[in-house]
C-alpha cells in the first residue's frame, strides 16, 4: 500500500510503498476513507515531538491502518468521511476540553484566544451550549476563580505566572485530544446539523504539497485526504 512518512532531512512527507499492516490481538484493520491534516503535524515534521508517540506522521496517512478495537467509533449515516476526519481532531479537541476537562457551565463566559481551526471550533461549541463567547487573538488575564484551558499543540513549553494567578485562584488546565464518548457525541451533533465542520477534500497524492502550503500559511480551513 502507499503511505506518507516523515524522512529525516526532508521538508514534507514522502510517499513510500509499505506492506499492509497486520492487526495484533485486540486490534482491527481499517481501510482509510479520509485522513485529516492538522497544524500540529507540522510540529512533528519539524521535530518538536520527535521520539514521542506523536512523532509518526505515517499512522494515518496510508490506505490502511490498525487501531485498538475498543477505540473504534461508528460513524453515523449522513456524516461523510471528510467530515468524520475533522470530527476526530478539530472538533473533538475543543469539545473534550470545554465539556469534559473544564466542565464549562452554560451560564459562564468563555474567551477564546487564538482563532485558528481549533479556536474557531471552540467558539462554535461554546455558543452551541449557551455560553456567552468572546474571541480574541490577544492574551487576556482570566477572571478571579476562572480557568485557563490549553488546547492543541501550539508550543512545547509554557510560561505561567504563579504569583499573578495564585492569589486570584486561577486554575490552569490542559487537555489532550478527547475520549470515545466525546467523539460519539460530536459525530451525533454533526449528523443533526448542529455542528458543521469546514473541511476541504483532497487526494492523498496532494498531501506533500499541502503540507508545504500549510507550513507557509497558505491553507484555510481543514483538509481531508482521500486515498
N, CA, C and O of each residue as an XYZ file, in Angstrom:
908
protein
N       0.850     -1.180      0.000
C       0.000      0.000      0.000
C       0.893      1.240      0.000
O       2.089      1.159      0.279
N       0.287      2.397     -0.320
C       1.008      3.660     -0.300
C       0.788      4.350      1.046
O      -0.338      4.456      1.532
N       1.896      4.820      1.637
C       1.831      5.566      2.886
C       2.741      6.786      2.765
O       3.683      6.797      1.972
N       2.450      7.797      3.553
C       3.241      9.031      3.529
C       3.928      9.180      4.876
O       3.269      9.208      5.916
N       5.257      9.276      4.858
C       6.032      9.231      6.085
C       7.040     10.363      6.161
O       7.464     10.929      5.153
N       7.401     10.666      7.385
C       8.469     11.630      7.607
C       9.813     10.955      7.409
O      10.073      9.894      7.975
N      10.664     11.571      6.607
C      12.023     11.090      6.382
C      12.978     12.198      6.814
O      12.894     13.305      6.282
N      13.884     11.942      7.762
C      14.820     12.973      8.221
C      15.540     13.641      7.046
O      16.017     12.979      6.124
N      15.601     14.967      7.111
C      16.263     15.723      6.061
C      15.332     16.249      4.994
O      15.768     16.976      4.102
N      14.043     15.894      5.063
C      13.066     16.383      4.099
C      12.184     17.443      4.749
O      12.072     17.512      5.973
N      11.561     18.266      3.910
C      10.727     19.356      4.431
C       9.243     19.024      4.390
O       8.417     19.843      4.793
N       8.896     17.843      3.911
C       7.499     17.417      3.878
C       7.461     15.897      4.005
O       8.496     15.268      4.227
N       6.286     15.311      3.867
C       6.178     13.858      3.935
C       6.523     13.242      2.582
O       6.408     13.890      1.542
N       6.942     11.993      2.614
C       7.417     11.309      1.411
C       6.579     10.048      1.176
O       6.375      9.269      2.108
N       6.084      9.831     -0.065
C       5.322      8.613     -0.354
C       6.231      7.388     -0.392
O       7.321      7.425     -0.962
N       5.768      6.315      0.217
C       6.528      5.064      0.226
C       5.576      3.887      0.080
O       4.446      3.926      0.567
N       6.041      2.839     -0.596
C       5.291      1.599     -0.662
C       5.660      0.746      0.541
O       6.831      0.429      0.749
N       4.660      0.377      1.332
C       4.895     -0.418      2.535
C       3.854     -1.529      2.601
O       2.799     -1.415      1.977
N       4.124     -2.596      3.338
C       3.133     -3.669      3.474
C       1.891     -3.188      4.234
O       1.967     -2.301      5.085
N       0.764     -3.787      3.907
C      -0.446     -3.516      4.683
C      -0.216     -4.032      6.104
O       0.183     -5.184      6.275
N      -0.455     -3.212      7.120
C      -0.179     -3.658      8.495
C      -1.082     -4.802      8.917
O      -2.230     -4.898      8.484
N      -0.554     -5.659      9.759
C      -1.333     -6.780     10.279
C      -1.772     -6.457     11.709
O      -0.935     -6.161     12.562
N      -3.062     -6.511     11.969
C      -3.540     -6.188     13.321
C      -3.061     -7.208     14.344
O      -3.050     -8.413     14.091
N      -2.668     -6.697     15.501
C      -2.280     -7.561     16.606
C      -3.537     -7.967     17.376
O      -4.645     -7.560     17.026
N      -3.363     -8.750     18.401
C      -4.512     -9.163     19.219
C      -5.186     -7.936     19.815
O      -4.529     -7.074     20.398
N      -6.493     -7.868     19.663
C      -7.244     -6.739     20.188
C      -7.318     -5.560     19.238
O      -7.910     -4.534     19.574
N      -6.724     -5.686     18.050
C      -6.747     -4.610     17.069
C      -7.616     -4.996     15.866
O      -7.943     -6.165     15.658
N      -7.975     -3.982     15.088
C      -8.708     -4.199     13.844
C      -7.960     -3.491     12.716
O      -7.241     -2.519     12.943
N      -8.144     -3.995     11.505
C      -7.572     -3.365     10.319
C      -8.640     -2.486      9.678
O      -9.749     -2.951      9.414
N      -8.319     -1.228      9.428
C      -9.277     -0.276      8.886
C      -8.796      0.242      7.533
O      -7.619      0.557      7.361
N      -9.709      0.326      6.588
C      -9.412      0.988      5.319
C      -9.665      2.489      5.487
O     -10.762      2.888      5.878
N      -8.694      3.299      5.205
C      -8.809      4.745      5.394
C      -9.629      5.344      4.260
O      -9.301      5.163      3.088
N     -10.685      6.052      4.606
C     -11.515      6.743      3.624
C     -11.216      8.235      3.590
O     -11.462      8.898      2.582
N     -10.688      8.764      4.686
C     -10.269     10.165      4.733
C      -9.379     10.349      5.956
O      -9.638      9.782      7.018
N      -8.330     11.149      5.793
C      -7.419     11.438      6.902
C      -7.170     12.941      6.953
O      -6.825     13.554      5.943
N      -7.347     13.527      8.129
C      -7.220     14.972      8.276
C      -5.795     15.414      8.556
O      -5.026     14.708      9.208
N      -5.455     16.600      8.051
C      -4.153     17.210      8.302
C      -4.315     18.318      9.330
O      -5.135     19.219      9.155
N      -3.535     18.251     10.404
C      -3.606     19.230     11.485
C      -2.317     20.051     11.515
O      -1.252     19.566     11.135
N      -2.428     21.290     11.969
C      -1.236     22.139     12.049
C      -0.196     21.552     12.999
O       0.999     21.804     12.844
N      -0.646     20.772     13.979
C       0.318     20.148     14.892
C       1.180     19.112     14.172
O       2.257     18.764     14.656
N       0.717     18.613     13.013
C       1.544     17.711     12.223
C       2.837     18.392     11.797
O       3.865     17.737     11.626
N       2.779     19.718     11.625
C       3.978     20.452     11.251
C       5.005     20.419     12.375
O       6.208     20.355     12.121
N       4.527     20.465     13.625
C       5.456     20.375     14.761
C       6.161     19.021     14.756
O       7.350     18.929     15.061
N       5.422     17.980     14.410
C       6.021     16.652     14.312
C       7.060     16.640     13.200
O       8.163     16.122     13.375
N       6.703     17.213     12.054
C       7.601     17.253     10.911
C       8.886     18.007     11.234
O       9.969     17.636     10.780
N       8.750     19.074     12.027
C       9.916     19.882     12.376
C      10.667     19.352     13.596
O      11.628     19.967     14.058
N      10.219     18.202     14.114
C      10.969     17.549     15.178
C      10.642     17.984     16.585
O      11.336     17.590     17.522
N       9.590     18.797     16.769
C       9.249     19.269     18.110
C       8.881     18.110     19.026
O       9.224     18.111     20.208
N       8.176     17.111     18.469
C       7.716     15.985     19.283
C       8.366     14.669     18.853
O       7.822     13.592     19.096
N       9.532     14.764     18.216
C      10.197     13.553     17.761
C      10.592     12.682     18.950
O      11.032     13.180     19.986
N      10.425     11.368     18.778
C      10.750     10.446     19.853
C       9.597     10.189     20.787
O       9.751      9.480     21.782
N       8.415     10.767     20.480
C       7.214     10.547     21.289
C       6.187      9.818     20.431
O       6.375      9.704     19.220
N       5.083      9.311     21.044
C       4.037      8.661     20.243
C       3.422      9.580     19.199
O       2.793      9.106     18.253
N       3.597     10.908     19.361
C       3.051     11.853     18.389
C       4.016     12.090     17.234
O       3.721     12.876     16.334
N       5.175     11.415     17.251
C       6.217     11.717     16.283
C       6.161     10.960     14.983
O       7.114     11.033     14.208
N       5.088     10.229     14.698
C       4.988      9.441     13.473
C       3.811      9.922     12.638
O       2.653      9.732     13.011
N       4.120     10.552     11.499
C       3.067     11.064     10.628
C       2.420      9.975      9.782
O       1.404     10.221      9.132
N       2.990      8.781      9.781
C       2.507      7.737      8.883
C       1.355      6.938      9.464
O       0.797      6.081      8.778
N       0.984      7.195     10.716
C      -0.007      6.334     11.362
C      -1.392      6.440     10.739
O      -2.214      5.543     10.928
N      -1.671      7.503     10.007
C      -2.996      7.617      9.397
C      -2.948      7.986      7.923
O      -3.934      7.772      7.219
N      -1.838      8.534      7.426
C      -1.750      8.897      6.017
C      -1.329      7.681      5.208
O      -0.206      7.600      4.709
N      -2.245      6.750      5.093
C      -1.999      5.491      4.398
C      -3.340      4.913      3.968
O      -4.396      5.410      4.361
N      -3.291      3.869      3.166
C      -4.520      3.249      2.681
C      -5.188      2.393      3.750
O      -6.411      2.257      3.771
N      -4.377      1.815      4.642
C      -4.893      1.006      5.741
C      -4.157      1.365      7.018
O      -2.980      1.723      6.984
N      -4.852      1.269      8.147
C      -4.228      1.465      9.453
C      -4.801      0.429     10.423
O      -5.874     -0.127     10.189
N      -4.087      0.182     11.494
C      -4.614     -0.656     12.564
C      -4.959      0.221     13.758
O      -4.383      1.293     13.944
N      -5.901     -0.244     14.561
C      -6.319      0.506     15.741
C      -6.875     -0.462     16.769
O      -7.396     -1.516     16.405
N      -6.771     -0.117     18.060
C      -7.397     -0.959     19.081
C      -8.904     -1.054     18.838
O      -9.571     -0.040     18.630
N      -9.422     -2.255     18.866
C     -10.847     -2.454     18.597
C     -11.721     -1.674     19.569
O     -12.798     -1.206     19.199
N     -11.264     -1.535     20.808
C     -12.072     -0.846     21.818
C     -12.176      0.651     21.562
O     -13.018      1.322     22.159
N     -11.322      1.189     20.674
C     -11.343      2.625     20.387
C     -12.168      2.998     19.167
O     -12.358      4.181     18.885
N     -12.657      2.002     18.442
C     -13.383      2.267     17.201
C     -14.763      2.845     17.505
O     -15.484      2.343     18.369
N     -15.119      3.906     16.783
C     -16.415      4.567     16.951
C     -17.165      4.522     15.626
O     -16.589      4.820     14.580
N     -18.423      4.158     15.658
C     -19.246      4.076     14.455
C     -19.583      5.481     13.957
O     -20.021      6.333     14.729
N     -19.378      5.709     12.679
C     -19.737      6.993     12.058
C     -21.200      6.932     11.634
O     -21.572      6.054     10.856
N     -22.034      7.838     12.123
C     -23.462      7.792     11.784
C     -23.707      8.048     10.293
O     -22.909      8.706      9.625
N     -24.811      7.522      9.789
C     -25.213      7.821      8.419
C     -25.443      9.324      8.285
O     -25.976      9.970      9.188
N     -25.033      9.861      7.149
C     -25.199     11.292      6.922
C     -23.957     12.093      7.225
O     -23.895     13.280      6.904
N     -22.955     11.467      7.841
C     -21.681     12.135      8.122
C     -20.658     11.583      7.126
O     -20.386     10.382      7.124
N     -20.099     12.435      6.294
C     -19.175     11.990      5.257
C     -17.817     11.631      5.870
O     -17.502     12.067      6.977
N     -17.006     10.830      5.146
C     -15.665     10.515      5.643
C     -14.837     11.770      5.922
O     -14.115     11.825      6.918
N     -14.935     12.773      5.055
C     -14.180     14.006      5.268
C     -14.634     14.711      6.540
O     -13.806     15.186      7.318
N     -15.939     14.781      6.753
C     -16.462     15.391      7.985
C     -16.019     14.597      9.210
O     -15.637     15.176     10.227
N     -16.072     13.268      9.109
C     -15.676     12.426     10.232
C     -14.212     12.639     10.593
O     -13.851     12.625     11.770
N     -13.364     12.839      9.579
C     -11.942     13.059      9.851
C     -11.726     14.353     10.631
O     -10.837     14.434     11.478
N     -12.543     15.361     10.342
C     -12.453     16.621     11.089
C     -12.987     16.455     12.510
O     -12.495     17.082     13.447
N     -13.998     15.602     12.653
C     -14.579     15.371     13.984
C     -13.567     14.771     14.949
O     -13.585     15.077     16.141
N     -12.678     13.913     14.436
C     -11.758     13.194     15.322
C     -10.679     14.079     15.918
O      -9.955     13.643     16.813
N     -10.554     15.306     15.448
C      -9.483     16.175     15.957
C      -9.958     17.612     16.108
O     -10.074     18.113     17.227
N     -10.234     18.284     14.985
C     -10.563     19.708     15.018
C     -11.799     20.022     15.850
O     -11.887     21.095     16.447
N     -12.761     19.091     15.895
C     -13.945     19.277     16.728
C     -13.822     18.561     18.067
O     -14.248     19.089     19.094
N     -13.251     17.379     18.061
C     -13.135     16.597     19.297
C     -12.254     17.298     20.323
O     -12.583     17.318     21.509
N     -11.146     17.870     19.885
C     -10.208     18.504     20.823
C     -10.865     19.612     21.643
O     -10.776     19.573     22.871
N     -11.527     20.605     21.023
C     -12.174     21.640     21.841
C     -13.401     21.121     22.586
O     -13.681     21.582     23.693
N     -14.138     20.177     22.007
C     -15.320     19.635     22.681
C     -14.919     18.953     23.985
O     -15.509     19.210     25.035
N     -13.927     18.095     23.913
C     -13.445     17.391     25.108
C     -12.939     18.378     26.155
O     -13.233     18.239     27.342
N     -12.175     19.376     25.707
C     -11.630     20.348     26.656
C     -12.698     21.166     27.348
O     -12.652     21.360     28.563
N     -13.665     21.647     26.574
C     -14.718     22.508     27.117
C     -15.716     21.728     27.965
O     -16.086     22.164     29.055
N     -16.149     20.576     27.464
C     -17.227     19.835     28.111
C     -16.745     18.885     29.212
O     -17.437     18.698     30.213
N     -15.566     18.285     29.032
C     -15.138     17.239     29.959
C     -13.992     17.660     30.882
O     -13.929     17.207     32.025
N     -13.096     18.509     30.410
C     -11.963     18.914     31.242
C     -12.288     20.184     32.032
O     -12.188     20.194     33.259
N     -12.671     21.240     31.342
C     -13.006     22.496     32.033
C     -14.407     22.461     32.631
O     -14.722     23.257     33.516
N     -15.251     21.545     32.156
C     -16.614     21.397     32.676
C     -17.340     22.740     32.675
O     -17.911     23.154     33.684
N     -17.308     23.409     31.531
C     -17.893     24.742     31.400
C     -19.415     24.656     31.499
O     -20.048     23.838     30.832
N     -19.987     25.509     32.338
C     -21.437     25.570     32.506
C     -22.031     26.622     31.571
O     -21.333     27.539     31.138
N     -23.318     26.487     31.262
C     -23.948     27.359     30.273
C     -23.984     28.826     30.702
O     -24.057     29.709     29.848
N     -23.934     29.109     32.030
C     -24.003     30.492     32.496
C     -22.647     31.180     32.506
O     -22.570     32.377     32.785
N     -21.569     30.446     32.204
C     -20.231     31.019     32.284
C     -19.819     31.684     30.974
O     -20.251     31.284     29.892
N     -18.975     32.707     31.096
C     -18.417     33.365     29.924
C     -17.172     32.607     29.459
O     -16.417     32.072     30.271
N     -16.976     32.571     28.161
C     -15.832     31.881     27.570
C     -15.079     32.854     26.670
O     -15.678     33.498     25.808
N     -13.777     32.961     26.866
C     -12.921     33.762     25.992
C     -12.034     32.807     25.213
O     -11.277     32.038     25.806
N     -12.119     32.847     23.901
C     -11.293     32.004     23.033
C     -10.141     32.852     22.505
O     -10.360     33.831     21.791
N      -8.930     32.479     22.853
C      -7.740     33.204     22.416
C      -7.030     32.373     21.349
O      -6.598     31.250     21.608
N      -6.917     32.932     20.162
C      -6.322     32.205     19.055
C      -7.407     31.624     18.179
O      -8.040     30.635     18.549
N      -7.633     32.224     17.023
C      -8.766     31.843     16.188
C      -8.327     31.039     14.966
O      -8.675     31.361     13.830
N      -7.559     29.992     15.225
C      -7.232     29.043     14.173
C      -8.334     28.016     14.056
O      -9.471     28.275     14.450
N      -8.007     26.841     13.515
C      -9.019     25.814     13.332
C      -9.646     25.355     14.627
O     -10.872     25.297     14.732
N      -8.830     25.025     15.621
C      -9.354     24.576     16.910
C     -10.080     25.710     17.620
O     -11.135     25.494     18.216
N      -9.524     26.915     17.561
C     -10.142     28.062     18.224
C     -11.512     28.391     17.671
O     -12.440     28.665     18.432
N     -11.651     28.367     16.352
C     -12.953     28.662     15.744
C     -13.985     27.601     16.119
O     -15.150     27.926     16.352
N     -13.566     26.340     16.178
C     -14.497     25.285     16.587
C     -14.841     25.384     18.067
O     -15.966     25.079     18.465
N     -13.877     25.810     18.889
C     -14.163     26.020     20.309
C     -15.228     27.095     20.483
O     -16.119     26.974     21.324
N     -15.124     28.138     19.685
C     -16.112     29.217     19.728
C     -17.509     28.686     19.386
O     -18.482     29.004     20.070
N     -17.601     27.877     18.327
C     -18.893     27.325     17.906
C     -19.481     26.400     18.967
O     -20.683     26.432     19.232
N     -18.623     25.574     19.573
C     -19.100     24.617     20.573
C     -19.606     25.340     21.820
O     -20.651     24.984     22.364
N     -18.869     26.352     22.270
C     -19.295     27.109     23.449
C     -20.630     27.810     23.188
O     -21.504     27.822     24.055
N     -20.789     28.387     22.010
C     -22.050     29.057     21.666
C     -23.195     28.050     21.584
O     -24.321     28.351     21.979
N     -22.907     26.859     21.075
C     -23.936     25.829     20.942
C     -24.534     25.471     22.295
O     -25.726     25.180     22.393
N     -23.709     25.491     23.341
C     -24.181     25.101     24.667
C     -24.553     26.303     25.534
O     -24.626     26.185     26.757
N     -24.786     27.446     24.916
C     -25.382     28.576     25.605
C     -24.426     29.516     26.300
O     -24.867     30.365     27.074
N     -23.128     29.399     26.054
C     -22.178     30.302     26.700
C     -22.113     31.633     25.958
O     -22.298     31.692     24.742
N     -21.847     32.699     26.709
C     -21.531     33.974     26.081
C     -20.044     33.919     25.734
O     -19.194     33.742     26.607
N     -19.747     34.075     24.446
C     -18.387     33.824     23.972
C     -17.749     35.102     23.455
O     -18.374     35.884     22.739
N     -16.490     35.298     23.832
C     -15.680     36.403     23.338
C     -14.453     35.812     22.653
O     -13.834     34.882     23.170
N     -14.112     36.343     21.511
C     -12.968     35.830     20.761
C     -11.894     36.900     20.663
O     -12.193     38.086     20.524
N     -10.640     36.470     20.738
C      -9.537     37.416     20.709
C      -8.267     36.724     20.245
O      -8.078     35.530     20.478
N      -7.399     37.483     19.586
C      -6.063     36.994     19.266
C      -5.034     37.636     20.183
O      -3.830     37.540     19.945
N      -5.516     38.291     21.231
C      -4.654     38.944     22.217
C      -4.818     38.245     23.561
O      -5.938     37.947     23.975
N      -3.705     37.983     24.243
C      -3.765     37.294     25.531
C      -4.501     38.155     26.564
O      -4.305     39.369     26.627
N      -5.339     37.517     27.361
C      -6.077     38.208     28.418
C      -5.846     37.498     29.747
O      -5.481     36.323     29.792
N      -6.066     38.227     30.804
C      -5.936     37.646     32.135
C      -7.288     37.083     32.561
O      -8.310     37.759     32.440
N      -7.298     35.862     33.054
C      -8.548     35.228     33.473
C      -9.113     35.931     34.701
O      -8.366     36.494     35.501
N     -10.430     35.896     34.845
C     -11.089     36.482     35.999
C     -10.756     35.675     37.250
O     -10.434     34.491     37.148
N     -10.827     36.296     38.429
C     -10.580     35.547     39.673
C     -11.470     34.311     39.754
O     -12.674     34.382     39.510
N     -10.865     33.186     40.098
C     -11.608     31.942     40.160
C     -11.870     31.302     38.811
O     -12.556     30.284     38.723
N     -11.323     31.898     37.755
C     -11.533     31.385     36.406
C     -10.614     30.214     36.090
O      -9.825     29.773     36.926
N     -10.735     29.729     34.874
C      -9.940     28.584     34.436
C      -9.303     28.897     33.088
O      -9.947     29.437     32.190
N      -8.054     28.555     32.968
C      -7.342     28.692     31.703
C      -7.160     27.291     31.136
O      -6.519     26.443     31.758
N      -7.717     27.052     29.970
C      -7.664     25.739     29.339
C      -6.760     25.789     28.114
O      -7.003     26.560     27.186
N      -5.723     24.969     28.116
C      -4.806     24.902     26.981
C      -5.263     23.805     26.026
O      -5.439     22.654     26.423
N      -5.454     24.179     24.761
C      -5.875     23.225     23.740
C      -4.854     23.211     22.605
O      -4.286     24.248     22.264
N      -4.626     22.051     22.030
C      -3.748     21.962     20.871
C      -2.287     21.877     21.249
O      -1.918     21.896     22.423
N      -1.459     21.782     20.205
C      -0.019     21.623     20.391
C       0.711     22.824     19.794
O       1.598     22.674     18.954
N       0.324     24.010     20.242
C       0.914     25.219     19.687
C       2.365     25.412     20.038
O       3.114     25.991     19.251
N       2.787     24.944     21.199
C       4.175     25.104     21.626
C       4.515     23.984     22.600
O       3.634     23.423     23.252
N       5.787     23.672     22.689
C       6.224     22.588     23.569
C       6.387     23.057     25.015
O       6.403     22.233     25.930
N       6.510     24.377     25.234
C       6.712     24.902     26.580
C       5.741     26.038     26.854
O       5.245     26.685     25.931
N       5.477     26.274     28.131
C       4.538     27.317     28.564
C       5.137     28.105     29.714
O       5.748     27.538     30.620
N       4.956     29.418     29.670
C       5.359     30.275     30.798
C       4.104     30.655     31.581
O       3.176     31.245     31.028
N       4.082     30.312     32.875
C       2.908     30.549     33.712
C       3.312     31.391     34.909
O       4.195     31.003     35.674
N       2.671     32.545     35.077
C       2.981     33.463     36.170
C       2.251     33.011     37.436
O       1.079     33.332     37.635
N       2.948     32.271     38.279
C       2.336     31.745     39.505
C       1.905     32.880     40.426
O       0.810     32.841     40.986
N       2.756     33.887     40.587
C       2.456     34.988     41.505
C       1.181     35.724     41.115
O       0.397     36.116     41.978
N       0.976     35.910     39.816
C      -0.179     36.673     39.348
C      -1.476     35.869     39.428
O      -2.560     36.447     39.512
N      -1.371     34.540     39.404
C      -2.573     33.711     39.346
C      -2.911     32.964     40.634
O      -4.051     32.540     40.824
N      -1.926     32.799     41.520
C      -2.163     32.041     42.740
C      -3.170     32.731     43.653
O      -4.131     32.110     44.107
N      -2.951     34.007     43.917
C      -3.838     34.740     44.822
C      -5.251     34.844     44.253
O      -6.227     34.849     45.003
N      -5.357     34.926     42.948
C      -6.661     35.052     42.299
C      -7.311     33.691     42.058
O      -8.423     33.608     41.537
N      -6.600     32.615     42.446
C      -7.119     31.244     42.344
C      -7.578     30.905     40.931
O      -8.675     30.390     40.711
N      -6.698     31.213     39.984
C      -6.954     30.855     38.591
C      -6.367     29.467     38.342
O      -5.196     29.223     38.630
N      -7.177     28.569     37.810
C      -6.747     27.189     37.577
C      -6.198     27.042     36.157
O      -6.763     27.576     35.202
N      -5.104     26.320     36.036
C      -4.525     26.008     34.733
C      -4.856     24.558     34.383
O      -4.461     23.636     35.096
N      -5.577     24.366     33.293
C      -5.994     23.036     32.868
C      -5.397     22.714     31.500
O      -5.226     23.603     30.666
N      -5.087     21.461     31.278
C      -4.563     21.027     29.986
C      -5.405     19.878     29.469
O      -5.827     19.001     30.222
N      -5.637     19.903     28.177
C      -6.494     18.897     27.561
C      -5.815     18.373     26.313
O      -5.341     19.148     25.482
N      -5.767     17.053     26.179
C      -5.163     16.444     25.003
C      -6.175     15.556     24.293
O      -6.641     14.556     24.838
N      -6.505     15.948     23.054
C      -7.346     15.154     22.173
C      -8.738     14.960     22.756
O      -9.443     15.951     22.946
N      -9.183     13.708     23.059
C     -10.544     13.525     23.532
C     -10.816     12.088     23.900
O      -9.911     11.254     23.918
N     -12.078     11.804     24.193
C     -12.491     10.468     24.621
C     -13.422      9.856     23.584
O     -13.946     10.549     22.712
N     -13.616      8.565     23.692
C     -14.531      7.861     22.791
C     -15.954      8.399     22.961
O     -16.673      8.582     21.979
N     -16.348      8.648     24.188
C     -17.678      9.193     24.465
C     -17.848     10.556     23.802
O     -18.872     10.823     23.173
N     -16.848     11.413     23.943
C     -16.934     12.750     23.360
C     -16.995     12.685     21.841
O     -17.737     13.445     21.219
N     -16.223     11.785     21.237
C     -16.245     11.654     19.783
C     -17.621     11.214     19.291
O     -18.112     11.730     18.287
N     -18.239     10.279     19.978
C     -19.590      9.839     19.600
C     -20.571     11.003     19.664
O     -21.436     11.139     18.798
N     -20.438     11.845     20.691
C     -21.334     12.994     20.840
C     -21.096     14.017     19.733
O     -22.048     14.589     19.203
N     -19.841     14.250     19.384
C     -19.512     15.197     18.314
C     -20.085     14.714     16.981
O     -20.662     15.501     16.231
N     -19.927     13.435     16.689
C     -20.462     12.884     15.440
C     -21.977     13.028     15.367
O     -22.525     13.312     14.302
N     -22.651     12.832     16.491
C     -24.101     12.990     16.512
C     -24.504     14.450     16.275
O     -25.489     14.721     15.588
N     -23.747     15.380     16.843
C     -24.041     16.801     16.640
C     -23.857     17.193     15.177
O     -24.606     18.017     14.653
N     -22.863     16.604     14.520
C     -22.659     16.860     13.094
C     -23.798     16.237     12.288
O     -24.307     16.856     11.354
N     -24.194     15.031     12.638
C     -25.305     14.366     11.962
C     -26.574     15.207     12.053
O     -27.330     15.309     11.087
N     -26.804     15.808     13.220
C     -28.004     16.609     13.454
C     -27.897     18.008     12.851
O     -28.867     18.765     12.876
N     -26.739     18.356     12.315
C     -26.562     19.669     11.707
C     -26.283     20.780     12.697
O     -26.290     21.953     12.322
N     -26.036     20.438     13.962
C     -25.777     21.449     14.986
C     -24.335     21.939     14.952
O     -24.046     23.064     15.361
N     -23.431     21.091     14.463
C     -22.044     21.481     14.222
C     -21.725     21.159     12.763
O     -22.071     20.086     12.268
N     -21.066     22.090     12.081
C     -20.746     21.900     10.676
C     -19.249     22.137     10.455
O     -18.805     23.280     10.343
N     -18.482     21.055     10.393
C     -17.050     21.214     10.170
C     -16.762     21.753      8.769
O     -17.338     21.290      7.785
N     -15.871     22.727      8.693
C     -15.458     23.264      7.400
C     -14.231     22.472      6.948
O     -13.143     22.613      7.507
N     -14.426     21.645      5.936
C     -13.354     20.749      5.512
C     -13.302     20.668      3.994
O     -14.330     20.565      3.325
N     -12.090     20.717      3.466
C     -11.865     20.592      2.022
C     -11.254     19.228      1.739
O     -10.278     18.834      2.377
N     -11.829     18.507      0.782
C     -11.368     17.166      0.455
C     -10.339     17.212     -0.680
O     -10.553     17.860     -1.705
N      -9.217     16.511     -0.475
C      -8.184     16.429     -1.500
C      -7.722     14.980     -1.646
O      -7.971     14.149     -0.772
N      -7.047     14.685     -2.761
C      -6.487     13.363     -2.965
C      -5.260     13.182     -2.078
O      -4.539     14.142     -1.805
N      -5.022     11.950     -1.630
C      -3.873     11.681     -0.776
C      -2.561     12.036     -1.471
O      -1.586     12.404     -0.815
N      -2.538     11.926     -2.796
C      -1.328     12.266     -3.541
C      -0.969     13.740     -3.436
O       0.166     14.119     -3.723
N      -1.920     14.580     -3.028
C      -1.672     16.009     -2.864
C      -1.125     16.349     -1.481
O      -0.866     17.517     -1.188
N      -0.947     15.339     -0.626
C      -0.523     15.584      0.751
C       0.824     16.303      0.850
O       0.914     17.293      1.576
N       1.881     15.853      0.154
C       3.181     16.534      0.320
C       3.128     18.025      0.032
O       3.643     18.824      0.815
N       2.508     18.417     -1.091
C       2.433     19.839     -1.421
C       1.501     20.581     -0.473
O       1.688     21.775     -0.235
N       0.497     19.892      0.073
C      -0.424     20.527      1.027
C       0.270     20.786      2.359
O       0.018     21.801      3.007
N       1.147     19.866      2.769
C       1.929     20.084      3.989
C       2.794     21.332      3.839
O       2.880     22.150      4.755
N       3.433     21.474      2.676
C       4.255     22.654      2.416
C       3.406     23.918      2.428
O       3.804     24.933      2.998
N       2.224     23.855      1.791
C       1.339     25.019      1.747
C       0.888     25.422      3.139
O       0.819     26.612      3.444
N       0.576     24.441      3.995
C       0.175     24.743      5.367
C       1.335     25.370      6.138
O       1.137     26.307      6.911
N       2.527     24.860      5.928
C       3.705     25.390      6.608
C       3.953     26.842      6.215
O       4.497     27.618      7.001
N       3.557     27.204      5.009
C       3.752     28.576      4.508
C       2.537     29.458      4.752
O       2.505     30.604      4.304
N       1.528     28.936      5.463
C       0.351     29.727      5.810
C      -0.617     29.926      4.673
O      -1.362     30.906      4.666
N      -0.628     29.010      3.694
C      -1.489     29.163      2.521
C      -2.711     28.254      2.567
O      -3.379     28.075      1.549
N      -3.013     27.682      3.719
C      -4.163     26.782      3.855
C      -5.179     27.398      4.804
O      -4.830     27.832      5.902
N      -6.427     27.432      4.382
C      -7.509     27.905      5.226
C      -8.481     26.751      5.468
O      -8.816     26.011      4.543
N      -8.921     26.604      6.687
C      -9.860     25.552      6.995
C      -9.154     24.201      7.174
O      -7.930     24.124      7.277
N      -9.958     23.160      7.207
C      -9.465     21.797      7.454
C      -9.322     21.044      6.147
O     -10.154     21.177      5.250
N      -8.270     20.256      6.041
C      -8.045     19.432      4.851
C      -8.231     17.953      5.190
O      -7.762     17.482      6.226
N      -8.917     17.229      4.310
C      -9.099     15.792      4.465
C      -8.583     15.108      3.198
O      -8.944     15.498      2.088
N      -7.748     14.098      3.365
C      -7.103     13.443      2.231
C      -7.675     12.046      2.020
O      -7.788     11.251      2.953
N      -8.031     11.769      0.770
C      -8.678     10.513      0.406
C      -7.705      9.674     -0.416
O      -7.208     10.148     -1.437
N      -7.415      8.426      0.007
C      -6.500      7.571     -0.757
C      -7.005      7.306     -2.177
O      -6.347      6.604     -2.945
